[in-house]
Amino acid sequence: MIRFSVFYPKTEGASFDHDYYANKHVPLALKTWGLDRAEIDKGIDGPYEAAVHFTFDSLEAMGAALGNPGTGDVMADVANYTTIQAVTQTSEIVG
């Protein structure tokens, strides 16, 4: 299993609309990438304002999903909820 995570570092003066993110943006990504669910984090303590974690069966499945032409719409939607530059990580789930 592969996890694709998107982290939003806390950034002074930046904005982040958690409601829009959870109710509009993440569902758009799920629909675009053919996924049923994602885990959304709202930072309480630590370096991140928010994060989301998507799970794929394989690197190939993740590549196919992210290669979907609709991914452009997902990326364009970012401006609707934040001014933070995201950081991504791809991980193999080992436990």
C-alpha positions as a printed Julia matrix, in Angstrom:
95×3 Matrix{Float64}:
   0.0    0.0     0.0
   1.14   3.51   -0.81
   0.23   6.67    1.09
   0.34  10.06   -0.63
   0.34  12.82    1.98
  -0.04  16.55    1.5
   1.16  18.72    4.4
   0.5   22.44    4.87
   3.23  23.99    7.05
   2.11  26.66    9.5
   3.07  29.91    7.82
   2.84  33.33    9.44
   0.24  35.51    7.72
  -1.1   32.64    5.59
  -4.76  31.7     5.31
  -6.36  28.24    5.39
 -10.11  27.54    5.14
 -10.55  24.17    6.89
 -14.26  23.92    6.05
 -13.69  24.45    2.32
 -10.79  22.01    2.41
 -12.77  19.21    4.08
 -16.07  19.78    2.3
 -15.04  20.81   -1.22
 -11.37  20.29   -2.04
 -10.72  16.83   -0.63
 -13.99  15.45   -2.09
 -12.93  16.87   -5.48
  -9.6   15.05   -5.21
 -11.32  11.81   -4.16
 -13.73  11.95   -7.1
 -10.97  12.85   -9.56
  -8.67  10.08   -8.4
 -11.38   7.41   -7.98
 -10.87   7.01   -4.23
 -13.47   6.35   -1.52
 -11.84   8.07    1.44
  -8.97  10.13    2.8
  -7.76  11.01    6.28
  -7.79  14.75    6.97
  -5.75  16.25    9.82
  -6.4   19.66   11.37
  -3.22  20.65   13.19
  -3.49  21.38   16.9
   0.16  21.3    17.9
   3.16  20.88   15.66
   4.48  22.32   12.42
   1.44  21.74   10.19
  -1.81  23.68    9.79
  -3.4   20.69    8.05
  -2.64  17.49    6.18
  -4.44  14.91    4.09
  -3.5   11.29    3.42
  -4.65   9.32    0.36
  -4.05   5.56    0.09
  -3.4    3.69   -3.17
  -2.88   0.0    -3.87
   0.47   0.61   -5.6
   2.81   3.26   -6.97
   1.4    2.5   -10.42
  -2.17   3.11   -9.21
  -1.09   6.38   -7.61
   0.68   7.46  -10.79
  -2.38   6.66  -12.89
  -4.68   8.57  -10.52
  -2.46  11.64  -10.3
  -2.04  11.53  -14.08
  -5.79  11.98  -14.52
  -6.51  15.13  -16.57
  -8.79  16.32  -13.73
  -5.75  16.71  -11.46
  -5.29  20.14  -13.03
  -8.67  21.14  -11.61
  -7.65  19.82   -8.19
  -4.45  21.88   -8.29
  -6.28  25.01   -9.5
  -8.73  24.68   -6.58
  -5.94  25.15   -4.0
  -6.23  28.95   -4.33
  -9.81  28.68   -3.01
  -8.72  27.57    0.48
  -5.11  28.49    1.22
  -2.09  30.62    0.52
   0.25  27.99    2.04
   2.73  26.17   -0.22
   2.08  22.45    0.34
   4.72  19.79    0.93
   4.05  16.24   -0.29
   5.37  12.86    0.73
   4.89   9.43   -0.8
   5.32   6.54    1.66
   5.08   2.78    1.66
   2.78   1.63    4.45
   4.73  -1.05    6.32
   2.69  -1.55    9.44
